[in-house]
Amino acid sequence: MKITIRKGAKGFEAYVPKKDLEEPVVASERPDLWGGWIELGNGWRFAMPEMAVDTPLPLTLDARRLSTGDD
């Protein structure tokens, strides 16, 4: 699923264009986001691809949704 990651005033934010959903990143497996999972404010979890720590943001990428927050 395509998501856009950006750095906001309160931390990382994610936008899912297919669902017109914008949520803060509330938890992550790794502090730099890349190569682990992230959890959005609505409970959705995504597996993030491996990328360099200094990858410029905002960035649109393919991430695999691991959960919808309901499970």
Rosetta silent file (secondary structure, phi, psi, omega in degrees, C-alpha in Angstrom):
SEQUENCE: MKITIRKGAKGFEAYVPKKDLEEPVVASERPDLWGGWIELGNGWRFAMPEMAVDTPLPLTLDARRLSTGDD
SCORE:     score description
SCORE:     0.000 S_00000001
   1 L     0.000  136.247  178.184    0.000    0.000    0.000 S_00000001
   2 E   -74.975  131.642  172.250    1.325    3.434   -0.866 S_00000001
   3 E  -137.944  152.715  176.550    1.921    5.721    2.097 S_00000001
   4 E  -112.117  128.145  178.320    3.612    9.075    2.449 S_00000001
   5 E  -107.998  134.927  174.665    5.833    9.691    5.471 S_00000001
   6 E  -142.086  163.032  177.995    6.748   13.187    6.576 S_00000001
   7 E  -101.205  119.829  178.835    8.223   14.831    9.635 S_00000001
   8 E  -105.147 -175.806 -179.475    5.800   17.169   11.395 S_00000001
   9 L   -64.401  -29.899 -177.284    6.124   19.449   14.398 S_00000001
  10 L  -106.422   13.517  179.812    5.093   16.627   16.763 S_00000001
  11 E   124.446 -161.898 -178.444    6.989   13.792   15.062 S_00000001
  12 E   -75.418  146.578  176.807    6.426   11.554   12.069 S_00000001
  13 E  -130.989  151.545  178.584    3.099   11.556   10.228 S_00000001
  14 E  -126.628  141.942  175.620    1.720    9.167    7.606 S_00000001
  15 E  -123.966  128.895  178.505   -0.762    9.780    4.827 S_00000001
  16 E  -110.194   99.423 -174.733   -2.522    6.891    3.056 S_00000001
  17 H   -61.056  -37.134 -177.617   -3.875    8.345   -0.213 S_00000001
  18 H   -60.881  -30.440 -179.481   -6.018    5.310   -1.099 S_00000001
  19 H  -106.898   -0.187 -174.558   -7.992    5.798    2.137 S_00000001
  20 L    48.864   51.049 -174.514   -7.551    9.605    2.386 S_00000001
  21 E  -118.846  128.476  175.803   -6.209    8.972    5.892 S_00000001
  22 E  -124.547  122.517 -176.170   -3.694   11.127    7.747 S_00000001
  23 E  -141.767  150.460  172.855   -2.448    9.894   11.135 S_00000001
  24 E   -74.681  152.540  171.586    0.535   10.448   13.420 S_00000001
  25 E   -83.260  114.774 -174.898    3.057    7.657   13.874 S_00000001
  26 E   -99.571  -16.610  178.048    2.529    6.746   17.548 S_00000001
  27 E  -155.026  151.836  176.531    4.947    3.792   17.836 S_00000001
  28 E  -151.730  149.349  178.871    7.765    2.253   15.847 S_00000001
  29 L   -68.473  -34.887 -179.461   10.033   -0.734   16.128 S_00000001
  30 L  -125.729  144.608 -177.134   13.047    1.418   15.258 S_00000001
  31 L   -63.133  -27.861 -179.209   13.590    5.114   16.046 S_00000001
  32 L   -93.988    4.016  176.356   14.410    5.962   12.408 S_00000001
  33 L    78.253  -31.574 -169.152   11.312    4.035   11.105 S_00000001
  34 L   -80.589  132.411  174.736   13.133    2.104    8.375 S_00000001
  35 L    89.007    0.690  178.266   13.232   -1.688    8.358 S_00000001
  36 L  -130.342 -156.236  177.726   10.739   -2.311   11.154 S_00000001
  37 E  -106.237  156.149  171.092    7.060   -1.677   11.803 S_00000001
  38 E  -126.564  152.226  175.518    5.242    1.566   12.539 S_00000001
  39 E  -121.392  132.269  179.252    1.871    2.043   14.208 S_00000001
  40 E   -90.789  167.803 -178.844   -0.453    4.902   13.322 S_00000001
  41 L   -59.362  -25.434  179.615   -2.827    6.726   15.643 S_00000001
  42 L   -89.547    1.858  177.568   -5.778    4.673   14.372 S_00000001
  43 L    98.507   -8.822  178.834   -4.039    1.361   15.222 S_00000001
  44 L   -67.845  140.777  174.970   -2.908    0.379   11.727 S_00000001
  45 E  -117.879  140.588  178.940    0.544   -1.206   11.546 S_00000001
  46 E  -128.556  141.217  170.971    2.816   -1.165    8.509 S_00000001
  47 E   -85.657  123.914 -177.128    6.053   -2.997    7.716 S_00000001
  48 L   -95.710  144.294  178.239    8.514   -0.384    6.521 S_00000001
  49 L   -72.454  158.683  173.118   11.192   -1.069    3.889 S_00000001
  50 L   -69.528  129.668  177.027   14.910   -0.871    4.664 S_00000001
  51 L  -148.783  163.987  177.601   16.214    2.596    3.817 S_00000001
  52 L   -66.543  146.106 -179.366   19.096    4.842    4.803 S_00000001
  53 L   -59.293  -33.968 -176.920   18.660    6.769    8.055 S_00000001
  54 L   -93.048   24.298  177.412   19.211   10.062    6.229 S_00000001
  55 L   -60.700  126.737 -178.413   16.494    9.428    3.608 S_00000001
  56 L   -69.877  142.057  178.588   14.912   12.829    2.804 S_00000001
  57 L  -116.175  152.014    5.728   11.268   13.347    3.741 S_00000001
  58 L   -74.537  155.117 -176.413    8.475   13.647    2.663 S_00000001
  59 E  -145.730  130.466  174.369    8.626   10.317    0.852 S_00000001
  60 E   -98.539  130.774 -175.304    5.952    8.146   -0.777 S_00000001
  61 E  -146.308  168.683  174.381    6.721    4.437   -0.560 S_00000001
  62 E   -92.594  125.353  176.955    5.193    0.963   -0.627 S_00000001
  63 L  -131.529  144.089 -178.841    4.588   -0.467    2.836 S_00000001
  64 E   -90.690  125.267  177.657    2.821   -3.693    3.745 S_00000001
  65 E   -74.530  126.147 -178.608   -0.103   -3.289    6.144 S_00000001
  66 E   -94.873  -32.582  179.408    0.280   -5.733    9.021 S_00000001
  67 E  -155.956  162.095  179.719   -2.928   -4.959   10.918 S_00000001
  68 L  -106.700    6.280 -179.657   -5.960   -2.707   10.858 S_00000001
  69 L    86.934  -12.968 -179.862   -6.091   -2.087   14.593 S_00000001
  70 L   -92.431  -14.003 -175.484   -9.135   -4.343   14.941 S_00000001
  71 L  -110.619    0.000    0.000   -7.158   -7.557   15.329 S_00000001
